[in-house]
Amino acid sequence: MRSAFIGIIGRPNVGKSTLLNQILGEKIAITSDKPQTTRNSIRGIYTRAEGKDTDCQLVFIDTPGIHNPRNKLGAYMTEMALSTIKEVDAILFLVDSPLEGTGNQRIVDLLAQTETPSYLLINKIDKLDPEPFRAMFDEYEATGVFREVLGISAKDGTHVPELLEKLVQTAEEGPMFFPADMVTDHPERFLVSEIIREKALLYLQEEVPHGVAVEIESFEEGEKLIRIGAVLYCEKKSHKGIIIGKEGKKLKGIGKAARMEIEGLLGCKVFLELFVKVKENWRDSELAISNFGYKPDK
């Protein structure tokens, strides 16, 4: 058995969570087209236990996008992502843009200072013409920082199996840290809150989604039905009306979409009740950030 912890890092909205879901073959990390969707480090567990010399357990850590923070929440998220570099056996650095002028140079400089082996993944190659791809490939390879530079599509899985085989072959002999059938070590309540937040991201526009946090207030399991009560917190009174929508239609849409996915996750009927409350400027409150579970791992 080989095992390794592998960090997935990169700028916001480059496809880190999409890659994690693709590797696992199921969705454990929420995704959207809005930057900074991921706020916590999400651990996904890939296990191959077939009694062969390729048996392995790779624990992938999906991190928040590394960016220049505008508030304390952003600072915590960036700190969380950067700390991952020091704590893993290998690093996957996802990019979808050139090195110069994109903030990627900062990350390359940090990786150059660590002995942790790093792989540069040029994502979204399904949208790249050959010449721009080759230019990016040569640019990153010339830094001399990466063990290998690869082109992938996290969305459709292009070259992801090949990436996995490379990681398996470079992993060292080690124990199985988690049961073979476990794909994440996050509790159901966390996954449920993330699903609700994802649907809010999909339904809401402009600046509102970034100020939304979800708290599970109740989680009552019955024989045939699970009753869940959740609160969507926003930063401004005006945002509360936007989230609820005219005649409550926006909130109902969020709730319906979330409930359907939660039922698939939990495998039973769900009664989901959503509420909206205002907690002004919570992203700059260390207490609120801590209460909502957004803080770097220690």
BALOBA-1460 file (C-alpha; in Angstrom, 3 decimals):
// residues 298
<rec num="1" residu="m" x="0.000" y="0.000" z="0.000"/>
<rec num="2" residu="r" x="1.222" y="3.453" z="-0.911"/>
<rec num="3" residu="s" x="-0.196" y="6.619" z="0.604"/>
<rec num="4" residu="a" x="0.271" y="10.368" z="0.327"/>
<rec num="5" residu="f" x="-1.311" y="13.678" z="1.197"/>
<rec num="6" residu="i" x="-1.611" y="15.937" z="-1.837"/>
<rec num="7" residu="g" x="-2.477" y="19.634" z="-1.781"/>
<rec num="8" residu="i" x="-4.444" y="21.276" z="-4.595"/>
<rec num="9" residu="i" x="-3.634" y="24.987" z="-4.784"/>
<rec num="10" residu="g" x="-4.089" y="27.872" z="-7.184"/>
<rec num="11" residu="r" x="-5.741" y="31.207" z="-7.801"/>
<rec num="12" residu="p" x="-9.530" y="31.530" z="-7.373"/>
<rec num="13" residu="n" x="-11.822" y="29.898" z="-9.918"/>
<rec num="14" residu="v" x="-9.202" y="27.778" z="-11.712"/>
<rec num="15" residu="g" x="-11.041" y="24.475" z="-11.200"/>
<rec num="16" residu="k" x="-9.513" y="23.010" z="-8.017"/>
<rec num="17" residu="s" x="-12.807" y="21.685" z="-6.626"/>
<rec num="18" residu="t" x="-13.849" y="20.403" z="-10.044"/>
<rec num="19" residu="l" x="-10.604" y="18.431" z="-10.226"/>
<rec num="20" residu="l" x="-11.160" y="16.924" z="-6.778"/>
<rec num="21" residu="n" x="-14.681" y="15.810" z="-7.706"/>
<rec num="22" residu="q" x="-13.386" y="14.368" z="-10.985"/>
<rec num="23" residu="i" x="-10.699" y="12.335" z="-9.203"/>
<rec num="24" residu="l" x="-13.162" y="10.909" z="-6.691"/>
<rec num="25" residu="g" x="-15.894" y="10.241" z="-9.224"/>
<rec num="26" residu="e" x="-18.456" y="11.988" z="-7.045"/>
<rec num="27" residu="k" x="-19.164" y="15.444" z="-5.738"/>
<rec num="28" residu="i" x="-17.882" y="16.385" z="-2.294"/>
<rec num="29" residu="a" x="-16.713" y="19.954" z="-3.008"/>
<rec num="30" residu="i" x="-19.103" y="22.647" z="-4.182"/>
<rec num="31" residu="t" x="-18.378" y="24.482" z="-7.415"/>
<rec num="32" residu="s" x="-19.570" y="27.635" z="-9.126"/>
<rec num="33" residu="d" x="-18.351" y="30.160" z="-11.670"/>
<rec num="34" residu="k" x="-17.827" y="32.712" z="-8.887"/>
<rec num="35" residu="p" x="-14.345" y="33.196" z="-7.384"/>
<rec num="36" residu="q" x="-13.617" y="32.173" z="-3.797"/>
<rec num="37" residu="t" x="-16.327" y="29.507" z="-3.718"/>
<rec num="38" residu="t" x="-14.162" y="27.250" z="-1.528"/>
<rec num="39" residu="r" x="-13.701" y="28.649" z="1.982"/>
<rec num="40" residu="n" x="-12.469" y="25.607" z="3.890"/>
<rec num="41" residu="s" x="-9.860" y="22.988" z="3.125"/>
<rec num="42" residu="i" x="-11.854" y="20.055" z="1.721"/>
<rec num="43" residu="r" x="-10.321" y="16.597" z="2.060"/>
<rec num="44" residu="g" x="-11.136" y="13.975" z="-0.547"/>
<rec num="45" residu="i" x="-9.942" y="10.384" z="-0.174"/>
<rec num="46" residu="y" x="-9.051" y="8.299" z="-3.230"/>
<rec num="47" residu="t" x="-8.454" y="4.625" z="-2.390"/>
<rec num="48" residu="r" x="-7.442" y="1.747" z="-4.630"/>
<rec num="49" residu="a" x="-7.416" y="-1.554" z="-2.746"/>
<rec num="50" residu="e" x="-7.298" y="-4.434" z="-5.213"/>
<rec num="51" residu="g" x="-4.478" y="-6.511" z="-3.736"/>
<rec num="52" residu="k" x="-2.031" y="-5.268" z="-6.375"/>
<rec num="53" residu="d" x="1.237" y="-3.348" z="-6.257"/>
<rec num="54" residu="t" x="-0.672" y="-0.259" z="-7.409"/>
<rec num="55" residu="d" x="-2.858" y="-0.202" z="-4.278"/>
<rec num="56" residu="c" x="-2.865" y="3.260" z="-2.766"/>
<rec num="57" residu="q" x="-4.659" y="5.843" z="-0.697"/>
<rec num="58" residu="l" x="-4.230" y="9.444" z="-1.824"/>
<rec num="59" residu="v" x="-5.726" y="12.126" z="0.408"/>
<rec num="60" residu="f" x="-6.335" y="15.275" z="-1.637"/>
<rec num="61" residu="i" x="-6.715" y="18.637" z="0.100"/>
<rec num="62" residu="d" x="-8.675" y="21.185" z="-1.921"/>
<rec num="63" residu="t" x="-7.818" y="24.686" z="-0.709"/>
<rec num="64" residu="p" x="-9.338" y="28.168" z="-1.072"/>
<rec num="65" residu="g" x="-8.054" y="30.268" z="-3.950"/>
<rec num="66" residu="i" x="-4.910" y="32.253" z="-3.159"/>
<rec num="67" residu="h" x="-5.663" y="35.950" z="-3.628"/>
<rec num="68" residu="n" x="-5.018" y="39.408" z="-2.208"/>
<rec num="69" residu="p" x="-7.506" y="39.501" z="0.687"/>
<rec num="70" residu="r" x="-9.914" y="42.390" z="1.222"/>
<rec num="71" residu="n" x="-11.190" y="41.272" z="4.615"/>
<rec num="72" residu="k" x="-10.305" y="38.965" z="7.495"/>
<rec num="73" residu="l" x="-12.158" y="36.023" z="5.952"/>
<rec num="74" residu="g" x="-10.062" y="36.389" z="2.800"/>
<rec num="75" residu="a" x="-6.891" y="36.568" z="4.892"/>
<rec num="76" residu="y" x="-7.805" y="33.342" z="6.712"/>
<rec num="77" residu="m" x="-8.605" y="31.605" z="3.430"/>
<rec num="78" residu="t" x="-5.276" y="32.570" z="1.873"/>
<rec num="79" residu="e" x="-3.368" y="31.592" z="5.021"/>
<rec num="80" residu="m" x="-5.115" y="28.223" z="4.982"/>
<rec num="81" residu="a" x="-4.110" y="27.581" z="1.371"/>
<rec num="82" residu="l" x="-0.495" y="28.669" z="1.839"/>
<rec num="83" residu="s" x="-0.065" y="26.572" z="4.994"/>
<rec num="84" residu="t" x="-1.027" y="23.478" z="2.988"/>
<rec num="85" residu="i" x="2.203" y="23.777" z="0.989"/>
<rec num="86" residu="k" x="4.209" y="22.892" z="4.091"/>
<rec num="87" residu="e" x="2.041" y="19.994" z="5.240"/>
<rec num="88" residu="v" x="1.659" y="17.675" z="2.254"/>
<rec num="89" residu="d" x="3.731" y="15.127" z="0.339"/>
<rec num="90" residu="a" x="3.026" y="16.631" z="-3.096"/>
<rec num="91" residu="i" x="1.401" y="19.728" z="-4.555"/>
<rec num="92" residu="l" x="-0.835" y="20.173" z="-7.583"/>
<rec num="93" residu="f" x="-0.717" y="23.801" z="-8.719"/>
<rec num="94" residu="l" x="-3.617" y="24.532" z="-11.084"/>
<rec num="95" residu="v" x="-3.472" y="27.422" z="-13.525"/>
<rec num="96" residu="d" x="-5.586" y="28.578" z="-16.447"/>
<rec num="97" residu="s" x="-3.576" y="31.689" z="-17.351"/>
<rec num="98" residu="p" x="0.030" y="32.667" z="-18.133"/>
<rec num="99" residu="l" x="2.665" y="33.171" z="-15.456"/>
<rec num="100" residu="e" x="3.175" y="36.898" z="-15.900"/>
<rec num="101" residu="g" x="0.671" y="39.443" z="-14.603"/>
<rec num="102" residu="t" x="-1.758" y="36.970" z="-13.025"/>
<rec num="103" residu="g" x="-0.544" y="36.533" z="-9.445"/>
<rec num="104" residu="n" x="0.758" y="33.062" z="-10.293"/>
<rec num="105" residu="q" x="4.373" y="34.247" z="-10.003"/>
<rec num="106" residu="r" x="3.909" y="34.706" z="-6.253"/>
<rec num="107" residu="i" x="2.853" y="31.072" z="-5.891"/>
<rec num="108" residu="v" x="5.721" y="29.831" z="-8.080"/>
<rec num="109" residu="d" x="8.176" y="31.766" z="-5.887"/>
<rec num="110" residu="l" x="6.726" y="30.115" z="-2.767"/>
<rec num="111" residu="l" x="6.939" y="26.654" z="-4.309"/>
<rec num="112" residu="a" x="10.550" y="27.297" z="-5.275"/>
<rec num="113" residu="q" x="11.356" y="27.664" z="-1.569"/>
<rec num="114" residu="t" x="9.953" y="24.260" z="-0.569"/>
<rec num="115" residu="e" x="11.301" y="20.777" z="-1.143"/>
<rec num="116" residu="t" x="7.805" y="19.360" z="-1.596"/>
<rec num="117" residu="p" x="7.481" y="17.982" z="-5.157"/>
<rec num="118" residu="s" x="5.107" y="20.088" z="-7.242"/>
<rec num="119" residu="y" x="3.172" y="19.443" z="-10.429"/>
<rec num="120" residu="l" x="1.977" y="22.297" z="-12.630"/>
<rec num="121" residu="l" x="-1.444" y="21.557" z="-14.141"/>
<rec num="122" residu="i" x="-2.643" y="23.740" z="-16.986"/>
<rec num="123" residu="n" x="-6.403" y="23.328" z="-16.651"/>
<rec num="124" residu="k" x="-9.221" y="23.885" z="-19.155"/>
<rec num="125" residu="i" x="-7.188" y="22.656" z="-22.128"/>
<rec num="126" residu="d" x="-10.512" y="21.922" z="-23.830"/>
<rec num="127" residu="k" x="-10.780" y="25.712" z="-24.253"/>
<rec num="128" residu="l" x="-7.140" y="26.362" z="-25.218"/>
<rec num="129" residu="d" x="-5.767" y="26.455" z="-28.741"/>
<rec num="130" residu="p" x="-2.437" y="24.638" z="-29.274"/>
<rec num="131" residu="e" x="-0.257" y="27.766" z="-29.567"/>
<rec num="132" residu="p" x="-1.388" y="29.481" z="-26.307"/>
<rec num="133" residu="f" x="-1.111" y="26.133" z="-24.521"/>
<rec num="134" residu="r" x="2.436" y="25.583" z="-25.757"/>
<rec num="135" residu="a" x="3.421" y="29.112" z="-24.735"/>
<rec num="136" residu="m" x="2.063" y="28.555" z="-21.205"/>
<rec num="137" residu="f" x="3.651" y="25.112" z="-21.020"/>
<rec num="138" residu="d" x="7.099" y="26.439" z="-21.966"/>
<rec num="139" residu="e" x="6.770" y="29.437" z="-19.636"/>
<rec num="140" residu="y" x="6.038" y="27.349" z="-16.538"/>
<rec num="141" residu="e" x="8.483" y="24.583" z="-17.407"/>
<rec num="142" residu="a" x="11.270" y="27.155" z="-17.785"/>
<rec num="143" residu="t" x="10.966" y="28.080" z="-14.094"/>
<rec num="144" residu="g" x="12.526" y="24.739" z="-13.150"/>
<rec num="145" residu="v" x="10.252" y="24.523" z="-10.109"/>
<rec num="146" residu="f" x="8.002" y="21.654" z="-11.174"/>
<rec num="147" residu="r" x="8.560" y="17.923" z="-11.358"/>
<rec num="148" residu="e" x="6.291" y="17.913" z="-14.393"/>
<rec num="149" residu="v" x="4.002" y="20.250" z="-16.349"/>
<rec num="150" residu="l" x="0.758" y="18.670" z="-17.568"/>
<rec num="151" residu="g" x="-2.306" y="19.803" z="-19.480"/>
<rec num="152" residu="i" x="-5.670" y="18.606" z="-18.143"/>
<rec num="153" residu="s" x="-9.378" y="19.296" z="-18.244"/>
<rec num="154" residu="a" x="-10.799" y="18.892" z="-14.749"/>
<rec num="155" residu="k" x="-14.308" y="19.249" z="-16.144"/>
<rec num="156" residu="d" x="-14.283" y="16.384" z="-18.643"/>
<rec num="157" residu="g" x="-11.438" y="14.371" z="-17.092"/>
<rec num="158" residu="t" x="-8.901" y="14.661" z="-19.913"/>
<rec num="159" residu="h" x="-5.500" y="13.352" z="-18.700"/>
<rec num="160" residu="v" x="-6.760" y="13.045" z="-15.096"/>
<rec num="161" residu="p" x="-6.246" y="9.223" z="-15.063"/>
<rec num="162" residu="e" x="-2.668" y="9.746" z="-16.267"/>
<rec num="163" residu="l" x="-2.117" y="12.300" z="-13.495"/>
<rec num="164" residu="l" x="-3.399" y="9.820" z="-10.925"/>
<rec num="165" residu="e" x="-1.015" y="7.124" z="-12.127"/>
<rec num="166" residu="k" x="1.936" y="9.504" z="-11.799"/>
<rec num="167" residu="l" x="0.903" y="10.366" z="-8.238"/>
<rec num="168" residu="v" x="0.472" y="6.688" z="-7.329"/>
<rec num="169" residu="q" x="3.916" y="5.804" z="-8.663"/>
<rec num="170" residu="t" x="5.607" y="8.639" z="-6.760"/>
<rec num="171" residu="a" x="3.757" y="7.957" z="-3.466"/>
<rec num="172" residu="e" x="5.810" y="6.150" z="-0.848"/>
<rec num="173" residu="e" x="4.903" y="2.998" z="1.037"/>
<rec num="174" residu="g" x="2.622" y="3.894" z="3.917"/>
<rec num="175" residu="p" x="-0.532" y="3.050" z="5.856"/>
<rec num="176" residu="m" x="-4.178" y="3.395" z="4.893"/>
<rec num="177" residu="f" x="-5.274" y="6.401" z="6.922"/>
<rec num="178" residu="f" x="-9.015" y="6.056" z="6.269"/>
<rec num="179" residu="p" x="-11.460" y="3.196" z="5.572"/>
<rec num="180" residu="a" x="-11.490" y="2.133" z="1.925"/>
<rec num="181" residu="d" x="-15.111" y="3.238" z="1.373"/>
<rec num="182" residu="m" x="-14.651" y="6.759" z="2.796"/>
<rec num="183" residu="v" x="-14.406" y="9.611" z="0.267"/>
<rec num="184" residu="t" x="-14.246" y="12.504" z="2.735"/>
<rec num="185" residu="d" x="-13.781" y="12.912" z="6.460"/>
<rec num="186" residu="h" x="-16.149" y="15.880" z="6.690"/>
<rec num="187" residu="p" x="-19.395" y="15.291" z="8.634"/>
<rec num="188" residu="e" x="-22.791" y="15.314" z="6.922"/>
<rec num="189" residu="r" x="-23.787" y="18.626" z="8.516"/>
<rec num="190" residu="f" x="-20.807" y="20.327" z="6.871"/>
<rec num="191" residu="l" x="-21.611" y="18.838" z="3.460"/>
<rec num="192" residu="v" x="-25.257" y="19.901" z="3.807"/>
<rec num="193" residu="s" x="-24.293" y="23.480" z="4.684"/>
<rec num="194" residu="e" x="-21.962" y="23.604" z="1.678"/>
<rec num="195" residu="i" x="-24.697" y="22.366" z="-0.673"/>
<rec num="196" residu="i" x="-27.019" y="25.114" z="0.551"/>
<rec num="197" residu="r" x="-24.297" y="27.727" z="0.071"/>
<rec num="198" residu="e" x="-23.577" y="26.436" z="-3.423"/>
<rec num="199" residu="k" x="-27.218" y="26.860" z="-4.439"/>
<rec num="200" residu="a" x="-27.167" y="30.385" z="-3.012"/>
<rec num="201" residu="l" x="-24.080" y="31.111" z="-5.131"/>
<rec num="202" residu="l" x="-25.891" y="29.845" z="-8.210"/>
<rec num="203" residu="y" x="-29.074" y="31.830" z="-7.557"/>
<rec num="204" residu="l" x="-27.564" y="35.125" z="-6.406"/>
<rec num="205" residu="q" x="-25.678" y="37.747" z="-8.390"/>
<rec num="206" residu="e" x="-23.051" y="40.451" z="-7.910"/>
<rec num="207" residu="e" x="-21.625" y="41.011" z="-4.432"/>
<rec num="208" residu="v" x="-24.335" y="39.230" z="-2.421"/>
<rec num="209" residu="p" x="-23.010" y="35.612" z="-2.599"/>
<rec num="210" residu="h" x="-19.627" y="36.483" z="-1.107"/>
<rec num="211" residu="g" x="-21.325" y="37.754" z="2.042"/>
<rec num="212" residu="v" x="-23.418" y="34.614" z="2.618"/>
<rec num="213" residu="a" x="-22.637" y="32.061" z="5.324"/>
<rec num="214" residu="v" x="-24.753" y="29.021" z="6.201"/>
<rec num="215" residu="e" x="-25.299" y="27.622" z="9.676"/>
<rec num="216" residu="i" x="-27.152" y="24.354" z="10.362"/>
<rec num="217" residu="e" x="-29.378" y="24.991" z="13.384"/>
<rec num="218" residu="s" x="-31.139" y="21.634" z="13.540"/>
<rec num="219" residu="f" x="-30.595" y="18.166" z="12.075"/>
<rec num="220" residu="e" x="-33.227" y="15.678" z="13.232"/>
<rec num="221" residu="e" x="-33.049" y="12.161" z="11.833"/>
<rec num="222" residu="g" x="-36.248" y="10.105" z="11.664"/>
<rec num="223" residu="e" x="-36.895" y="6.666" z="10.203"/>
<rec num="224" residu="k" x="-38.104" y="7.971" z="6.849"/>
<rec num="225" residu="l" x="-37.414" y="11.715" z="7.000"/>
<rec num="226" residu="i" x="-34.596" y="14.047" z="8.027"/>
<rec num="227" residu="r" x="-35.641" y="17.528" z="9.143"/>
<rec num="228" residu="i" x="-33.005" y="20.215" z="8.629"/>
<rec num="229" residu="g" x="-33.197" y="23.827" z="9.699"/>
<rec num="230" residu="a" x="-30.574" y="26.209" z="8.309"/>
<rec num="231" residu="v" x="-29.873" y="29.938" z="8.450"/>
<rec num="232" residu="l" x="-28.383" y="31.944" z="5.600"/>
<rec num="233" residu="y" x="-26.499" y="34.899" z="7.074"/>
<rec num="234" residu="c" x="-25.851" y="37.996" z="4.981"/>
<rec num="235" residu="e" x="-24.007" y="41.229" z="5.706"/>
<rec num="236" residu="k" x="-26.579" y="43.874" z="4.805"/>
<rec num="237" residu="k" x="-30.301" y="44.363" z="5.350"/>
<rec num="238" residu="s" x="-30.724" y="45.079" z="1.646"/>
<rec num="239" residu="h" x="-29.172" y="41.687" z="0.859"/>
<rec num="240" residu="k" x="-31.754" y="39.891" z="2.972"/>
<rec num="241" residu="g" x="-34.537" y="41.014" z="0.641"/>
<rec num="242" residu="i" x="-32.515" y="39.974" z="-2.404"/>
<rec num="243" residu="i" x="-31.942" y="36.483" z="-0.996"/>
<rec num="244" residu="i" x="-35.614" y="36.021" z="-0.108"/>
<rec num="245" residu="g" x="-36.792" y="37.493" z="-3.424"/>
<rec num="246" residu="k" x="-40.233" y="38.642" z="-4.470"/>
<rec num="247" residu="e" x="-42.888" y="36.608" z="-2.634"/>
<rec num="248" residu="g" x="-40.061" y="34.417" z="-1.305"/>
<rec num="249" residu="k" x="-39.392" y="32.866" z="-4.705"/>
<rec num="250" residu="k" x="-35.604" y="33.204" z="-4.612"/>
<rec num="251" residu="l" x="-35.278" y="31.502" z="-1.227"/>
<rec num="252" residu="k" x="-37.715" y="28.788" z="-2.297"/>
<rec num="253" residu="g" x="-35.607" y="28.119" z="-5.388"/>
<rec num="254" residu="i" x="-32.439" y="27.848" z="-3.299"/>
<rec num="255" residu="g" x="-34.212" y="25.514" z="-0.879"/>
<rec num="256" residu="k" x="-35.679" y="23.256" z="-3.559"/>
<rec num="257" residu="a" x="-32.374" y="22.858" z="-5.417"/>
<rec num="258" residu="a" x="-30.506" y="22.216" z="-2.166"/>
<rec num="259" residu="r" x="-33.091" y="19.733" z="-0.871"/>
<rec num="260" residu="m" x="-32.929" y="17.613" z="-4.035"/>
<rec num="261" residu="e" x="-29.144" y="17.312" z="-3.826"/>
<rec num="262" residu="i" x="-29.157" y="16.705" z="-0.069"/>
<rec num="263" residu="e" x="-31.625" y="13.852" z="-0.547"/>
<rec num="264" residu="g" x="-29.196" y="12.273" z="-2.993"/>
<rec num="265" residu="l" x="-26.359" y="12.703" z="-0.501"/>
<rec num="266" residu="l" x="-28.250" y="11.298" z="2.497"/>
<rec num="267" residu="g" x="-30.288" y="8.710" z="0.622"/>
<rec num="268" residu="c" x="-33.670" y="9.610" z="2.118"/>
<rec num="269" residu="k" x="-36.412" y="12.240" z="2.104"/>
<rec num="270" residu="v" x="-35.504" y="15.634" z="3.536"/>
<rec num="271" residu="f" x="-37.605" y="18.473" z="4.908"/>
<rec num="272" residu="l" x="-35.451" y="21.588" z="4.583"/>
<rec num="273" residu="e" x="-36.415" y="24.879" z="6.195"/>
<rec num="274" residu="l" x="-34.344" y="27.979" z="5.419"/>
<rec num="275" residu="f" x="-34.200" y="31.296" z="7.234"/>
<rec num="276" residu="v" x="-32.313" y="34.497" z="6.411"/>
<rec num="277" residu="k" x="-30.663" y="36.686" z="9.042"/>
<rec num="278" residu="v" x="-28.368" y="39.715" z="8.949"/>
<rec num="279" residu="k" x="-24.971" y="39.756" z="10.642"/>
<rec num="280" residu="e" x="-23.387" y="42.974" z="9.465"/>
<rec num="281" residu="n" x="-19.794" y="42.828" z="8.208"/>
<rec num="282" residu="w" x="-19.283" y="39.327" z="9.576"/>
<rec num="283" residu="r" x="-16.368" y="38.720" z="7.189"/>
<rec num="284" residu="d" x="-14.307" y="41.193" z="9.219"/>
<rec num="285" residu="s" x="-15.309" y="39.721" z="12.594"/>
<rec num="286" residu="e" x="-12.889" y="37.134" z="13.941"/>
<rec num="287" residu="l" x="-15.585" y="35.766" z="16.259"/>
<rec num="288" residu="a" x="-18.093" y="35.312" z="13.428"/>
<rec num="289" residu="i" x="-15.463" y="33.774" z="11.162"/>
<rec num="290" residu="s" x="-14.595" y="31.301" z="13.900"/>
<rec num="291" residu="n" x="-18.244" y="30.518" z="14.687"/>
<rec num="292" residu="f" x="-18.963" y="29.774" z="11.039"/>
<rec num="293" residu="g" x="-15.967" y="27.424" z="10.913"/>
<rec num="294" residu="y" x="-13.825" y="29.545" z="8.571"/>
<rec num="295" residu="k" x="-10.388" y="29.426" z="10.117"/>
<rec num="296" residu="p" x="-7.058" y="27.871" z="9.153"/>
<rec num="297" residu="d" x="-6.255" y="24.370" z="10.352"/>
<rec num="298" residu="k" x="-3.777" y="24.230" z="13.213"/>
